[in-house]
Amino acid sequence: MLVIAIIFLLLVVVFAVQNAQLVPITFMSWSLSINLALVVLGSAGLGAIIGVVWAWFRNRPLRMKVKDLTRELNEIKEAKENAEQTPQDTLSDKEKYERKEDAVGRETP
């Protein structure tokens, strides 16, 4: 991944050096002369930020659904563990009762 990032960075540097001429940017009455590479890279960066924010909001319902399903799965796992423990507890209670019954049966003549 680091190699890909370094290659991309080198391409950006080459692009910026080759497009160093100044271009006028005009918006209504506002005007500015700026490096062409900055205009292109700035526009691409702004587009990337808008895309990430858009995707984040678009995927929000999916993230909420995953969160709800994860919570439900954990509740089911917990209920299963409790259900598995209950028969063992019942069996041990039954054994205790039988032992008491045996002890009482031995004491009575």
C-alpha positions as CSV (number, residue, x, y, z in Angstrom):
1,M,0.0,0.0,0.0
2,L,2.9,2.3,0.8
3,V,4.4,1.7,-2.6
4,I,1.1,2.7,-4.3
5,A,0.9,5.9,-2.2
6,I,4.5,6.8,-3.2
7,I,3.8,6.2,-6.9
8,F,0.6,8.3,-6.7
9,L,2.5,11.1,-4.9
10,L,5.2,11.1,-7.7
11,L,2.5,11.4,-10.3
12,V,0.9,14.3,-8.5
13,V,4.3,16.1,-8.3
14,V,4.9,15.5,-12.0
15,F,1.4,16.8,-12.8
16,A,2.0,19.9,-10.7
17,V,5.4,20.7,-12.3
18,Q,4.0,20.3,-15.8
19,N,1.0,22.5,-15.2
20,A,2.6,25.4,-13.3
21,Q,1.1,28.2,-15.5
22,L,-1.2,30.7,-13.9
23,V,-4.9,30.7,-15.0
24,P,-7.5,33.3,-14.2
25,I,-10.4,32.1,-12.1
26,T,-13.5,34.3,-12.2
27,F,-16.7,34.0,-10.2
28,M,-19.2,36.9,-10.6
29,S,-17.1,40.0,-9.7
30,W,-14.4,38.0,-8.0
31,S,-11.2,37.2,-9.9
32,L,-8.0,35.4,-9.0
33,S,-5.0,34.1,-10.9
34,I,-3.9,30.7,-9.5
35,N,-1.7,27.8,-10.5
36,L,-3.5,25.4,-12.9
37,A,-2.3,22.4,-10.9
38,L,-3.8,23.8,-7.7
39,V,-7.1,24.4,-9.5
40,V,-7.3,20.8,-10.8
41,L,-6.0,19.1,-7.6
42,G,-8.2,21.3,-5.4
43,S,-11.3,20.4,-7.5
44,A,-10.4,16.7,-7.4
45,G,-9.9,16.9,-3.6
46,L,-13.2,18.7,-3.1
47,G,-14.9,16.2,-5.3
48,A,-13.4,13.3,-3.2
49,I,-14.5,14.9,0.1
50,I,-18.1,15.4,-1.3
51,G,-18.1,11.8,-2.5
52,V,-17.0,10.5,0.9
53,V,-19.6,12.5,2.8
54,W,-22.3,11.4,0.3
55,A,-21.4,7.8,0.7
56,W,-21.3,8.1,4.5
57,F,-24.8,9.5,4.5
58,R,-26.1,7.0,1.9
59,N,-24.7,4.0,3.9
60,R,-26.0,5.2,7.3
61,P,-29.2,3.1,7.1
62,L,-27.0,0.0,6.4
63,R,-24.8,0.8,9.4
64,M,-27.8,1.2,11.6
65,K,-29.2,-2.1,10.4
66,V,-25.9,-3.9,11.0
67,K,-25.8,-2.4,14.5
68,D,-29.4,-3.6,15.2
69,L,-28.7,-7.1,13.9
70,T,-25.5,-7.3,15.9
71,R,-27.4,-6.4,19.1
72,E,-30.1,-8.9,18.3
73,L,-27.5,-11.6,17.7
74,N,-25.8,-10.9,21.0
75,E,-29.2,-11.1,22.8
76,I,-29.9,-14.5,21.1
77,K,-26.5,-15.8,22.1
78,E,-27.0,-14.7,25.6
79,A,-30.5,-16.3,25.7
80,K,-29.0,-19.5,24.3
81,E,-26.3,-19.6,27.0
82,N,-28.9,-19.0,29.7
83,A,-31.0,-21.8,28.2
84,E,-28.1,-24.2,28.2
85,Q,-27.3,-23.4,31.8
86,T,-30.9,-23.8,33.0
87,P,-31.1,-27.6,32.5
88,Q,-27.8,-28.1,34.4
89,D,-29.1,-26.0,37.2
90,T,-32.4,-27.9,37.2
91,L,-30.5,-31.3,37.2
92,S,-28.4,-30.2,40.1
93,D,-31.5,-29.0,42.0
94,K,-33.1,-32.4,41.3
95,E,-30.0,-34.2,42.6
96,K,-30.1,-32.1,45.7
97,Y,-33.8,-32.9,46.3
98,E,-33.1,-36.6,45.8
99,R,-30.2,-36.5,48.3
100,K,-32.4,-34.8,50.8
101,E,-35.1,-37.3,50.2
102,D,-32.6,-40.2,50.7
103,A,-31.3,-38.6,53.9
104,V,-34.8,-38.1,55.3
105,G,-35.7,-41.7,54.3
106,R,-32.7,-43.1,56.2
107,E,-33.6,-41.1,59.4
108,T,-37.1,-42.3,59.6
109,P,-37.6,-45.8,61.1
